[in-house]
Amino acid sequence: MTNICVLFDLDGTLVDSEALCNQAFLDLLPQLDLPLEQLTEQYRGKKLAHILIDLEQHLNAPLPPDFENTYRLHVSKLFARNLRPIAGVVTMLQQLEYTKCIASSGPLQKIKQALKVSDLAPFFGINLFSSYQINSWKPEPDIFLYAEMRMGFSPQQCVVIEDSEVGISAAKAAGMAAFHYLPATSTIQLDSTVTRFNDMSLLPRLLAQHSETVPR
């Protein structure tokens, strides 16, 4: 067994899904007058229920009663046609020798579809954990604590790979090392306890360096 376990977020970290998820809002809500880029950054990593409340406030009108189901079906169609891995992810995963899993805020069905469509499913097998399994969402730490318990590691042995601030907050609350994947153009300021990187090809080396600091 390796001495660390890598807990990957999914949306925006392994698969390029954040824009697709927010494009679905624009497709289904033609009255929504916000640019895709703003929606993507504003809602990155957020719980869908909170996003829907925010949309209702912005539109000053309730969403249709069945909107969540309609939205999830539309996202599924967009995934089937357009979902791709983040650049460099496949090569990165091929190089990693550490135990790894998915710890995502999304429903398990969405996780499985995203991994299948992007051809990433073989890298994770059954090691898939969803906030919907425990009814707790980031920035609460529970999904990461649940994943590390199921994987048989301690928080000190876990490294979380995230693209969102709420995910990084959850990792820190869980007592885990946090690596923040951000585009080179991002202006988000992070504290010194978080490792920031903008290229997935860098991750194997960063994890190897971190592994040397973790007791075996």
Beta strands, then each sheet from edge to edge (+ up, - down):
strand 1: 5-8
strand 2: 99-104
strand 3: 128-130
strand 4: 158-162
strand 5: 177-181
strand 6: 194-197
sheet 1: 3+ 2+ 1+ 4+ 5+ 6+
end
